[in-house]
Amino acid sequence: MTERTTEGAGTVAGEPAAEAPLLRVRDLHKVFVHGGKQLHVLRGVDFVIHRGEMAALVGASGAGKSTLLHIVGTLDAPTAGRVEFDGRDVSRMDSRSLAVFRNRTIGFVFQFHHLLPEFNALENVMLPAIIARRPREEARSRAERLLGEVGLGERTTHRPSELSGGEQQRVAIARALVMEPRLLLADEPTGNIDSQTAAGIHELLFSLNRRHGTTMIVATHDERLAAKLPRRLEIRDGQVVRDTGAVLPCVELPAVPGPPPPAPAAGD
């Protein structure tokens, strides 16, 4: 049974949570078949994420964290269940519509940066906007602004091989944000860099959330990062077994009836 507590409720970009969640995952299952045998990776996952939340997804290796992120990000399809974005079941969209939705709505940051080695930092960040056929000057302007925000304004012409691991991850984060996504999914974003550099990435994620209100789900083994995030989803054996710091939707309480007005005096 999932344990759900609300102490230390997550931030929502300085505003109360809206009633309708940004993301709702309903009874999600994922089964892989290998060698004629079924491997049940996800077993009925349920949770909601509100706009502006920052949530850590934690659990042992093999618990299903990456699989869950891939399905939420529409990179993979569930065997059963639904992924709803603003009430729309995106897990049932066709591949063409999904590609457009993913490009415009979701940003991805992975443990390995996946930067194109022949492109410099600016060109790597511009790429999603170019794919979306945004005007080149608009793409360039956005990329330059974001590289400045992640502290790489002076490194725009450097190729990945000329950047440190932490700098490459900052480029990857800027690239994930260039289309101004409403949801950022990060899979072990600090798993391949040293602890000092990782601390800088942690602060960068919080800063971007404060500045842009970007909703974030971060799968991580880094307990220092998980402890800082306001929301914590713990997955074990393909199920969310604990959900702490969940934002509760705003509910308008019914008005409490007051005393009846006094009866009019005689002659009034």
Secondary structure, DSSP 8 states (H G I E B T S, - for coil): --EEE-TT----TTS---SS-SEEEEEEEEEEEETTEEEEEEEEEEEEE-TT-EEEEE--TTSSHHHHHHHHTTSS--SEEEEEETTEEGGGS-HHHHHHHHHHHEEEE-SS----TTS-HHHHHHHHHHHTT--HHHHHHHHHHHHHHTT-TT-TT--GGGS-HHHHHHHHHHHHHTT--SEEEEESTTTTS-HHHHHHHHHHHHHHHHHH--EEEEE-S-HHHHHHSSEEEEEETTEEEEEES--------------------TT-
